């Protein structure tokens, strides 16, 4: 059956049905927001084919392995982190079949010295594939947070992700609407580029918790590309991540 990870109290998967909805951005910022509220947080980049956490968290050092068995993770912005991307050159592709992929995932969960953590955030690849299956079947998960933008196409794929977790008996902790509103930096006008409120409506329809909305902002992109997650600073987006972190802590999920 599913096994716990030594020293780790809770494991939360951040998932989505499709790519480009902001899973990695949400994972890094939520991890930083939880750490700022005093939680001991780990971040595992399980997006094996597109590992973006090293760039988003501003780390590029190769993790050390003093005995050739255990791996010492890196720390950034108060978060303990590990990514397959730290083992590769930044522009090098991972060209692996399923079994190698699963071996790497097991290694990152079992051989990394995570230490004592309140919560480990796992940034999943998009979709409903091998990584999700292996993780949920072999590792004891607290649950999954499903990220979607408000547009219909993203919601359609989010439903598939929710259905997959149901089949794997992994609890859905809730849904988050990312890129929900865009405020023009020049005039302050608020626009709904991808629609608005669709994820909250979907959560209500499915009887799942709606955990909040994160606005779309140029600063989020600039911060992520520069390696300092926006949740590490102040401002409206950082506040929305802090609110999400508080909600998870209050609900005993983190």
C-alpha positions in Angstrom: 0.0 0.0 0.0 0.9 3.7 0.0 3.9 4.5 2.2 4.6 7.7 4.2 7.8 9.7 3.7 10.0 9.6 6.9 9.7 12.9 8.9 7.1 14.4 6.6 3.7 15.0 8.2 1.6 16.0 5.2 2.1 15.6 1.4 0.0 17.8 -0.9 0.0 17.4 -4.7 -0.6 20.5 -6.8 -2.3 19.2 -10.0 -4.1 20.4 -13.1 -5.7 18.8 -16.1 -3.7 20.9 -18.6 -0.4 22.7 -18.9 0.0 26.5 -18.6 -2.5 27.1 -15.9 0.1 28.0 -13.3 0.8 24.9 -11.2 4.5 25.5 -10.8 3.9 29.2 -10.0 1.3 28.2 -7.4 3.5 25.4 -6.0 6.5 27.7 -5.4 4.5 30.6 -4.1 2.3 28.5 -1.8 5.5 26.8 -0.4 7.0 30.2 0.3 3.8 31.6 1.8 3.5 28.6 4.2 7.2 29.0 5.2 6.5 32.7 6.0 3.8 31.6 8.3 6.2 29.4 10.3 5.6 26.0 8.7 8.4 23.7 7.9 7.9 23.3 4.1 9.4 21.1 1.4 8.9 21.5 -2.4 9.4 18.5 -4.7 9.4 19.3 -8.4 7.9 16.2 -9.8 7.2 17.8 -13.2 10.0 15.6 -14.6 9.7 16.6 -18.3 9.4 20.3 -17.6 11.1 21.1 -14.3 10.8 24.8 -13.7 11.3 25.1 -9.9 15.1 25.7 -10.0 14.4 28.8 -12.1 11.4 29.9 -10.1 13.1 29.4 -6.7 16.4 30.9 -7.9 18.6 27.8 -7.2 21.1 26.2 -9.6 23.5 24.3 -7.3 23.7 20.6 -7.8 22.5 18.7 -4.6 25.3 16.9 -2.8 25.2 13.1 -2.1 28.0 12.5 0.5 27.5 8.7 0.6 26.2 8.1 -2.9 22.8 7.0 -1.4 21.2 9.9 0.3 20.7 13.3 -1.4 20.9 16.6 0.5 18.2 18.9 -0.7 18.7 22.7 -1.3 17.1 25.5 0.6 15.6 28.7 -0.9 13.3 31.4 0.6 12.9 29.2 3.7 11.8 26.2 1.7 13.6 22.8 1.4 13.5 21.9 -2.3 14.5 19.2 -4.8 14.1 19.0 -8.5 15.2 16.7 -11.3 16.2 20.0 -13.0 19.0 20.4 -10.5 20.7 17.3 -11.9 20.6 18.6 -15.5 21.8 21.5 -17.6 19.0 24.1 -17.7 18.3 23.4 -21.4 18.8 19.7 -21.3 15.8 17.5 -22.1 14.7 14.5 -20.0 14.2 11.7 -22.6 13.0 8.8 -20.5 10.5 6.1 -20.6 8.0 5.4 -17.8 10.2 3.0 -15.6 13.2 5.4 -15.5 10.8 8.3 -14.6 9.3 6.3 -11.8 12.8 5.4 -10.5 13.7 9.1 -10.3 10.5 10.0 -8.6 10.9 7.2 -5.9 14.5 8.4 -5.4 13.5 12.0 -4.9 10.9 10.9 -2.3 12.9 8.2 -0.5 16.5 9.2 -0.8 16.3 12.9 -0.3 16.9 13.9 3.3 13.8 16.0 3.7 14.3 16.3 7.5 11.2 17.1 9.7 8.5 18.8 7.6 5.0 20.0 8.4 4.2 19.8 4.7 5.7 18.7 1.4 4.3 20.4 -1.7 4.6 18.2 -4.8 4.5 20.1 -8.2 3.0 17.5 -10.6 3.2 17.4 -14.4 -0.1 18.4 -16.1 -2.6 15.7 -17.0 -3.3 12.2 -15.7 -0.2 10.1 -16.4 2.5 7.9 -14.9 3.8 10.3 -12.3 0.4 10.9 -10.8 -0.4 7.2 -10.7 2.9 6.2 -9.1 2.8 9.0 -6.6 -0.7 8.3 -5.4 -0.4 4.5 -5.4 3.0 4.3 -3.6 3.1 7.4 -1.4 0.6 8.3 1.4 -0.9 11.6 0.2 -2.8 14.1 2.4 -4.6 15.2 -0.8 -4.5 17.2 -4.0 -5.1 20.8 -4.8 -6.4 21.2 -8.4 -5.4 24.5 -10.2 -7.4 25.8 -13.1 -7.9 29.0 -15.0 -11.6 30.1 -15.3 -11.9 29.3 -19.0 -14.0 26.4 -20.1 -11.2 24.4 -21.8 -9.1 24.4 -18.6 -12.1 23.5 -16.5 -12.9 20.5 -18.7 -9.4 19.2 -18.1 -9.5 20.0 -14.4 -12.6 17.7 -14.2 -10.5 14.8 -15.7 -7.8 15.4 -13.0 -10.4 15.4 -10.3 -11.9 12.1 -11.7 -8.4 10.6 -11.7 -7.7 11.4 -8.1 -11.2 9.9 -7.3 -10.1 6.7 -9.0 -6.8 6.7 -7.0 -8.7 7.4 -3.8 -6.7 10.6 -3.2 -8.7 13.3 -1.4 -9.3 16.6 -3.2 -8.4 19.3 -0.7 -9.9 22.0 -3.0 -9.8 24.0 -6.2 -7.9 27.2 -6.8 -8.7 29.7 -9.6 -5.5 31.1 -11.0 -5.2 34.1 -13.4 -8.7 35.1 -12.2 -8.5 38.9 -12.7 -6.1 41.2 -14.4 -5.6 44.8 -13.2 -4.1 47.2 -15.7 -0.9 48.6 -14.3 -1.6 51.9 -16.0 -5.2 52.7 -15.3 -6.3 50.1 -12.7 -9.1 48.7 -14.8 -9.9 45.1 -13.9 -10.3 42.7 -16.8 -11.3 39.0 -16.8 -9.1 37.7 -19.6 -9.9 34.0 -19.0 -13.4 34.6 -17.6 -14.0 34.8 -13.9 -15.7 32.7 -11.2 -15.7 29.5 -13.3 -13.6 27.5 -10.8 -15.7 28.5 -7.8 -18.9 27.5 -9.7 -17.2 24.2 -10.6 -16.2 23.5 -7.0 -19.7 24.2 -5.8 -21.2 21.9 -8.5 -18.8 19.1 -7.4 -19.2 19.7 -3.7 -15.5 20.5 -3.3 -13.9 23.3 -1.3 -13.0 26.5 -3.3 -9.7 27.6 -1.8 -9.4 31.0 -3.4 -8.4 33.0 -6.5 -5.0 34.3 -7.5 -4.9 37.3 -9.8 -2.9 37.5 -13.1 -0.1 40.0 -12.8 3.0 40.9 -14.8 4.9 40.9 -11.4 4.2 37.2 -10.9 5.9 36.4 -14.2 8.8 38.7 -13.6 9.3 37.4 -10.0 9.2 33.8 -11.2 11.7 34.3 -14.0 14.0 36.2 -11.6 14.0 33.4 -9.0 12.2 35.2 -6.2 8.6 34.0 -5.8 6.1 36.9 -5.5 4.9 35.4 -2.2 8.2 36.3 -0.7 7.4 40.1 -1.0 4.4 42.3 -0.3 1.4 43.4 -2.4 -2.0 42.0 -3.6 -0.7 38.8 -5.1 1.5 38.0 -2.1 -1.6 38.7 0.1 -3.7 36.2 -1.9 -1.0 33.5 -1.4 -0.8 34.3 2.3 -4.6 34.0 2.5 -4.5 30.6 0.7 -1.7 29.4 3.1 -3.7 30.6 6.2 -6.8 28.7 4.9 -4.8 25.4 4.5 -3.2 25.8 8.0 -6.6 26.6 9.6 -8.1 23.5 7.9 -5.3 21.3 9.2 -4.1 20.6 5.7 -0.7 22.2 6.1 
